[in-house]
Amino acid sequence: MLVPDDNAPLAGLRVAFLTHYTELYGANLSMLNLLDGLVRAGVRPHVVCPEGGDLLGVLAERAVPAAVVPFEWWVSPARTVLGAATRIVRNLRRVRAIARQVRTWGCGLVYSNSSVFAAGALAAAELELPHLWHLREFGRRDYDLKPDLGVRLSRLGFRTADATIFVSHALRRAFLGRVTPANSHVIYNGVAREEQFDERRRAAEAVRGRSQPFTFVLVGRFRESKGQDVAIRAVARVPGTRLLLVGGSGQTGDQAYYEQCRTLVAELGVADRVEFWGYIPDPERAFLAADVALMCSRSEAMGRVTAEAMSACRPVIGYDAGGTSELIDAGRTGALYRGGADELAECMARYAAAPELAWQHGEAGWNVARRRHSTESYVAQVMDVIRGVVAR
């Protein structure tokens, strides 16, 4: 009987990552953090993308081999029997192309970077390779995505992976229920190296005490589920404060919702207090321009921007649900609220009236985040999972 060696080296191991999109947002940014750490450890990552996009350029800069092989999701917001059957048939055909690419690269592990597709699991089965599933979104709660095979069969797929990683305990409960297999793990996303945490703290200290209106920031694509309209209504209730809205619309968001938010700002008469920054590749600048960050989404699996705000010494006011409830220690690193704009405004007003309290909570959050969300910690935990899978 072979006994798994938990200390076995991974240097030289080739891992085929599959991602479900090519924009530079949460799931892909967290994957890039992981790839950087794996490369430093001698692991050789390769990436399969379903389409062209910005991610490919970033991978090329890192000299990470990548290939575009179209495949489809196994979830849909408008599930029908015909639609589900069509997607299944098309994916079964395309799995062969993915398997050929993985075989050509000589990979020893298939790593699915999202819950919204099963192509990685099917390709791993075709090649008789171990498969690791990294689940980063609720699916149904946050994007109204329904599994083609139904909840029970999709849950069976996750349970039969060689290992699963969830970005929060709330997400693991949502997918696996109360009974959690031994091969399931909760690992919070890393957002920056420890030295970057230190640099961001120094940058935050450098702008402490500046003269400006007390400022809040919300970072995220414009979608109703992200709650930009709630933040606008709330800031209108807190005189003398400012709100920065950072995120894309159009191809990277909901253009109609973005226009509704612009209209709402005009209707409430706060155009001089709400700024639309659009998409910026590194939100650190936005967090440093603010005093407090907002997380108004009611269904965040983890909320990468919450951890990023904490890395910049900014407390976070978050909606008390999902992974957000796990990241924020209310009264110590930020605040949690339930309800709508009135309840959010109450939390915002408390910080606006006590800037020193906001700084104290931001410092406490930074200390927590440096331990919990550093790239070093994130990569080390994922490598332990990979090591166990490969050893078995």
Summary of the structure (lengths in Angstrom):
residues: 392
radius of gyration: 21.4
end to end distance: 10.8
largest distance: 72.1
contacts: 1370
relative contact order: 0.13
helix: 48%
strand: 17%
